[in-house]
Amino acid sequence: MNQYRFAWKPVAATVVLAALLWWMTFYLQFGVFWFKIAFSAFVLAVLSFFLQPARLMDFRINWRSIAIGLVSAALLYLLFWAGKTLSTALLPFAGDQIGAIYDKGEGTPQWLIILLLFFITGPCEEIYWRGYLQRQLMVRFGGAGGWLLATLCYAGVHISSGNFMLTAAAGVAGAFWGIMYWRFKDLSPVIISHCIWSTFIFAVMPVP
């Protein structure tokens, strides 16, 4: 990662833009939620390509990356299943807030949600949040510092949703994928993990 120089102005500008896009997605009531989040992620991904164009080195699709992506997605799904069980037992508001997350997809065909999550939202989020933002922060602050700051930013933009459970879930997922990227220095298994996990947890097999 040392071939990339840290540039704080574009990094800060993209974080501000991400916060604005997530605010428009979660707080403002117009439009279809799944289209808005896909659009927001796509904008950030395209911007990150322009800011840091040498990206192909981060993608190494092979059987190992596919296996890591599949196993990690399953582990994260089980972690969220356990977290949902524990949180609803301890926090009286948890059930309603988790239900509110799923309600955002109301009225949108399941097949469309699956396509958006798997082919746009999941890949684009990882291209920006881990492939650009975390990589830049790791150049400046080291592995642990970059991972922590990127995780905080990822969780922080979800605060505008006004949903504690969603913000906490984003923090857990962001930390999980951030550790994967830090460990493997390869975006491929992280993208696979995100795409499969989000598709299953939001559309195919929502957490009971």
N, C-alpha and C positions, 0 to 999 in steps of 0.2 A: 504493500500500500504506500510505501514511501515515494513511489513515482508520482503521486498526486500531491500537489501543494494545497495547503489549506487557505481558503479565501473567505474571510469572515463576513464580508458584506453580502455576497450572493447567498451564503448559507443562512444568514439572519433574514434576508429578504424572502427566501423560500419558506422559512418557518412561519413568518408573518402571513405570507400568502396561504399556507396550509391552514393556519388558524382561521383565516377569513373564509376559505372554502368550506371547512368543516362547520363553521358557524352557519353559513348559508345552507348547508346540507341538513344539519340537525335542528337548528333553532327556527329558521324560517319555514313556514308551512306550505309554501307553494311548491308545485311540481311533484314528481314521483321520486321517492327517496332513493330507490336503487339506481335510477338514472343519475341523480345528483351526486351520489357517492362515486359512481363509475366515472363521471365527468371530472370530478375533483381529483381523483387519483390519476386519471389520464393526463390532465394538465400538468401536474407535478412531475410525472414520469417524462413527458416530452421536454419539459424545462430542464430536467436533470441531464438529459442527453446533450442538450446544447451547452450546459455549464461544464459537463465532464464527459466529453465524447468518447474517450477510450474505454468502452464498456465491455467489449466482447470478451476480454480476458476474464470477466466475472462469470461467464456462462460456460459451464463444462457439463453438457448433458451426457450422461453415461448411466450404466446400470447402478453404479454406486450412488450417484446423486438421486436417482429415482427411488432406490430402496430407502435412503435416508429420509427423503421427502415423505414417503408413504408411512414409514414407521413413526416419524416425528408428528405427523398429522394425527395418527391414531393416539399417540401418547397425549397430545394436547387436548384432543376430544375427551379422553378419559379424565384428564385433569379438570376440564370444565364441568364434566358430569359430576365429579366429586365436589367441586367448588359450589355448584348449584345446590347440591344436597345439603352441604354444610351451611351455606349462606342463608338459605331459606329457613333452616332450623334455628339460626342465631339472630338473624336480622328480620324484623317484622315487615320491612318495606321491600325486601329483596324480591319476593315473588312478583309483586306488582311491577317493579322496575324491569325485571327480566321479561315479563309479559309485554311491557311497552316496547321493548326492543323488537320483538317479533311482530308487534302490531304495525310497525313501520312498513312492513311488506304487504299489508292488507290490500287486496285489490289487484296486485301484480301477479301475473301468471307464474307458476313455479318454474316452468321451463325457461322463462325470460330471466328470472332471478339467477338460475343456475348458469346460464350463458354469460351474464354480466359479471358474476362473481368469479367464474373460472377463467374467462378469457380477457377481462379488462381490469376489474377492481383488484383482484388478488395480485396479478403480475405487476400492475402499475404501482400499487402501494409498496411492494418490495423494491422495485427499481428506485423509487424515491427514498423511502424511509430507511432502508438498510443500504442499498447500493449507492446512494448519493449522500444522504445526510449522515448516517452512521459512519460511513467510510471517511468522510471529511472530518468528522469529529474525532475519529480514532487517529487520524493523521496528526491532529493538533493536541489531543489530550490523552493519547494512548488507548490501548484496548479497553480497559475497564472504564476509564473516564468517558470515552466516546460511546461505549455501549450504554452507560448509565444516562448520559445526557440525551441520547437519541430516544431511549425508552421514555424518559420524562416528557420529551416533546411529543412523542406519539400518544401517550396517555393524556397529556395536557390539552391537545386540540379537541379531545372528546368532552372536555368539561362543559363546553357550550351546549351539549345535549341536555344538561341538567339532570343527568341520570348517573348516580354514583356507581351502580353496578356495571354500566357500560364503560365508564371511565376506568374502573378497576380491571374489568376484563381486557380492555385495550392495553393497560399496563402489563398485565400478565402475558398476553400474547406477544406484545412488542418485546418484552424482556426475553421471552422464549426464542423468537425468531432472531433477535439481536445476538443472543449467545450462539445460535447456529452459525450466523454469518461471521461472527468473531472467531469461532473455532475453525470453520472450514474454509474461510476466505473465498467462498464460492456461493453465488447467488442462486444457482440452479436448484439445489435441494430446498432452499428457503422459499422460493417461489412455488415449487411443487407442494410443499407443506401448507403454505398459506391458501393456495387455490383449493386443494382438497378439503382442508379443515373448514374453511369458510363456506364452501358449497354444501358440505354435509351438515354443519351446525345451524345454518340459516335456512336451508331449503330441503335437503334430503332426509336428514335425521336430526331434527331439532332436539336439544337437550330436554328430556322429559320433566 
